[in-house]
Amino acid sequence: MSRDGSLLLEFTNVNTYYGDLHALKNVNYTIGKGEIVSLLGGNACGKSTTMKTIMGIVRPATGTVIFDGKPIEKLPTSERVKLGIAPVLEARRLFPRMTVYENLEMGAYTQPRGARFSEDLERVYSLFPRVKERRNQLGGTLSGGEQQMVAIGRALMARPRLICMDEPSMGLSPLYVEQVFDIIQEINKQGTTIFMVEQNANMALSIAHRAYVLQTGAVVLSGTAAELRVNPLIREAYLGELKVDVAA
Amino acid sequence: MTTADLFLQQAINGLSLGAMYSLLALGFTLVYGIMELINFSHFNVFMVGSFVAMVTLQMFGLSGQDTILTGLPLVGVMLVAFLASMTLCGAIGVAIERFLLRPLRAVKGPAAMITTIGVSYVLFNAVLLSIGADSKNFPNPLPPLTFAIGGAVLRLREILIWIISLVLMGGLTYFVQFTRLGKAMRATAQDPEAARMMGVEVDRVVMTAFFVGSALAGASGMIFGLYYNLSKVDIGFAAGLRAFTAAVLGGIGNVPGAMVGGVLIGLIEALSGQVVGTAWTDVIIFGILVLVLVFKPVGLMGRVAPNKS
């Protein structure tokens, strides 16, 4: 692991609004190079807004977002992708009427074509042999698990330094969830930093190094995964100690 | 002419009209596919295109149907007229997008659509004031070469219209299917936010859609002139509405759908004019539009709401 303690992404006092709705309240995150950091929380707590703020789909009203030492909060989305931030979107969001291969090409949209493209394509195909089998099929015709593989592959095609994943386990069968999390760990070991929004706290904390807990737009708890796993509040609210955990 | 020959003749005419509607319908469908905007200025960009072609042909000393060109001069003059009308219309389309619609991009509701109606009237009145309201003779330097197919007549004009249309539609299909920008256009049409997060610059894609769509309207306007031997300030409304119907018929937002829809509308127009009478043409065409909207709102080749799962 290439964790050397230096920061890749940093949110400082970020406030984001949707009209009157205060979606992120003075939020601070730090994500170190080589880390897997997970963002936990219930519905509508600001997790997806965090992802959109990183990608530049929404702009923070105040606060700074620093990527690799550079403020990026005013940059358009395409510039952020060029700097090395790639998304794995909630519900996969493949281009449904484009083939798997074309979806991967879109992932490499900001990359020069040529030898590097073939190299990256081979890397994705070797990580996901199933994606190679399906390369001429339309994105919309794949199963949820296959779509998730393509979505992760599509992010890798951008040669990202940071992958932002929004609910990678959502809607997948337990078997695929296991596989997807194994792959995420594998990608991280190969040197890519991961920031992951996840409802399935159990799975997320099993592979994350650190995590933040969001509640109604504010960070209420943060720490290493090991600390959070034994935190009584987390055990009660997210790990299903008292409730039935449907996701597990 | 026997009845069969009459039908064949009308089918030939219908294919030429259809090619014209297809090219015009593509502009509606490209812009709608990318930004869900019905661009009413497209009607009169088409009209301007036919006048640009007319003026270009006149600059070569052509007027009316008396001067006949052959060989290289004919090909050259035709090519220059098509390119002039396509380039100028493309530029008008880009200007409309850049200066009038982009500032409204973030505004929800019908503001952008209403702006396009306004632009349509500005173009209409600009031409009305500068060129006048009466019908103008459109120069046609094509030799009166004809081929007999049974009892029907195939003119050189038809062949020219079909070749130009096939080349343009083939080129568009190649562009949309295989080029980087074309793929970005398709991705944006299918999921604009996801396309943005792949690094696609949406402004560039929108501008491309306007340029390509308006350039095709320019070519369509020149075809109108060649087909009817005239141009007039109000030709945009009837042709534009029929082309829009063609786009809806094929499934708005769908590129092959607009091509097929345009040809169908052209054939329906020519054949219904023969069978029922030209007075009924609009009744039939817009009757079909209503039926499509009632029974298959996504159009013949359209798809139900995109699968985003």
Boltz contact constraints between the chains, C-beta under 6 A:
constraints:
  - contact:
      token1: [A, 55]
      token2: [B, 197]
      max_distance: 6.0
  - contact:
      token1: [A, 77]
      token2: [B, 196]
      max_distance: 6.0
  - contact:
      token1: [A, 77]
      token2: [B, 197]
      max_distance: 6.0
  - contact:
      token1: [A, 78]
      token2: [B, 199]
      max_distance: 6.0
  - contact:
      token1: [A, 78]
      token2: [B, 201]
      max_distance: 6.0
  - contact:
      token1: [A, 81]
      token2: [B, 199]
      max_distance: 6.0
  - contact:
      token1: [A, 87]
      token2: [B, 197]
      max_distance: 6.0
  - contact:
      token1: [A, 89]
      token2: [B, 194]
      max_distance: 6.0
  - contact:
      token1: [A, 93]
      token2: [B, 191]
      max_distance: 6.0
  - contact:
      token1: [A, 93]
      token2: [B, 194]
      max_distance: 6.0
  - contact:
      token1: [A, 95]
      token2: [B, 187]
      max_distance: 6.0
  - contact:
      token1: [A, 95]
      token2: [B, 190]
      max_distance: 6.0
  - contact:
      token1: [A, 96]
      token2: [B, 306]
      max_distance: 6.0
  - contact:
      token1: [A, 96]
      token2: [B, 307]
      max_distance: 6.0
  - contact:
      token1: [A, 97]
      token2: [B, 190]
      max_distance: 6.0
  - contact:
      token1: [A, 106]
      token2: [B, 187]
      max_distance: 6.0
  - contact:
      token1: [A, 106]
      token2: [B, 198]
      max_distance: 6.0
  - contact:
      token1: [A, 109]
      token2: [B, 198]
      max_distance: 6.0
  - contact:
      token1: [A, 109]
      token2: [B, 199]
      max_distance: 6.0
  - contact:
      token1: [A, 109]
      token2: [B, 200]
      max_distance: 6.0
  - contact:
      token1: [A, 110]
      token2: [B, 199]
      max_distance: 6.0
  - contact:
      token1: [A, 140]
      token2: [B, 307]
      max_distance: 6.0
